[in-house]
Amino acid sequence: MFRGSFEHTLDAKGRLSIPARFREVLLGKGDERIVITNFVVDASRCLDVYPLDEWIRFEEEIRKKPKFDRRMVLFQNYYLGGACECAVDTHGRILIPPLLRGYANLKRDVVLVSALDKFRVWDKEAWKKVFAEAEEKLMQDPDFLGDLGF
């Protein structure tokens, strides 16, 4: 599982250094290939990054869903259509494709945030906003986590 959040910078070529803790998770799975795709929450765009084995598991779950359900088609067009398989280079970096960088508005400063079996890459300013909004909602509704079963 991925844990924590880390601030990093994209280089001029769009390469991102994966934090050592996240690389350890990838190495523990025996494969340093990943799948990057677009994601949106509350109108804020970011990228989801899956270890290849987790992505394959995810695809298998999707295959079990109704193929012609309109919502499933929309989901596949959006989430699967944006997916790109990438390798981690010998320096522990990934090259984020220009289309995905543009989608998430990634320019230089980014934050990598754990999301259990994957992690997310956010523009630093977008992440600050999303985090502050989540914190505010939690403070306004103390039962929020309890309602989720925690």
N, C-alpha and C positions, 0 to 999 in steps of 0.2 A: 504494500500500500504506500502511496505517496503521502507525505506529511509535511506541513509547513508552507511558508511562502518565502520567496526570494526575489530581490530586485536585481535585474541584470540590464545590459544594454545590447541592442542589435548593432552589429558592425555595418559598414557601408554596403556590404554585399547581402545583407539580410540574414546573416548567420547569428544564431543564438547559442550561447554556452549553456549547457544543461547543468544545473547545480549537482555537486558530487552526490548528495543524498538521493537525488532523483536518478542519477546514473547508476547508483548501486542497486536500485529497484530494477532498472532495466537489465543490468548484468545478472541479477539474481534470477531473472526469467530466461537467461541464456540467449537473448536476442536483443540487439541494440537498434532494431528497426522499429519505427513508430508510424502512426497514422495521425495526421493533423486534419482537422475539419473545422468548419465555422460553427459558432454557437452564439445565441443571443438570449439575454435575460433582462427583463424590464427595459427593453429598447437599448441595452448596452451590448455591444458586440465584442466578442473575444474569440479565442481559438481553443478547441478541445484537443488534447494530445494524448493518444492511447499507445501503450505498448502493443506491438503487433498481435500478440496472442490474445490480449483483452479485446482488441478490435475484431478479431476473427470470432471470438465467443459472442460478441455483440451482434455481428452479422448473422450468426446462426440463430440467435433469438429473433431477429427481424424476419428471417426466412419463415418462421413459424406463424407470423401474423398474416391476416387476410391481405392478399396481394392487390386486390382491386378496391380496397377501402380508400375513399378519397383522402382521408387524413393521412393514411399510410403513404400514399403516393406523394402527397405534399412533403411529408417528413423525409421520404427517400430522396426526393428532388433536392431538398435543402441540405440535409445532413450528410447523406451518402454522396450526393453529387459534388459536394465541395471537398471530399476527402482526398488526401494525397499521402501516399506512402513515402517515407523518407528514411535515410540512414543517419545514424550518429557517426560523425567522422572521428578520426583518430585523436582529435583534440577535444572530443566531447561536445561538439557543436552540431546543431541541425540548421539546414538552410530552409528557411520558411519561404515557400513560393510567393512571388510578388502578388498574385491574386489574393491569397489568404492574408498577406500583410496589409494589403489595401482594405480588404473587408473589415479587419479588426482595427484599422487605423493605427497600425504599429509603425512608429517612426524610429525612435531610439530607446527611450527608457520604458522598460516593461517589467511586469511582475508575474512570476510563475507561482500559481496557487494550487495546492493539492486539492483533489476532488476524489479521494479514495483510490479507485482503480485507474484513474487518469489524472492529468493536471491541466490547468487552464493557463493560457498566456493572455494577459491583459495589457493594454496601454496603461502606463502608470497612473495618469490622471483619471482615466475611466475607472480603474480599480479603486482609487481613493473615493470616488463618488459612489460606486456600487457598495463598497464596504461601509461607508458612512450611512447610506440609506438602510442597509441591513441592520446596522447597529441601532439606528433610530427606531426602526420597527420593533426590534427586540425590546428596547427600553420602553416603548409605548404599550407593549403587550407582553407582560411578564409570563403569561400562560402559553405563549407561542410555542416554546420548546416542549412543554408538557402536552400540548395538543398534538404535537408530532409523535408523541410516545416516548419522550426522553425524561 
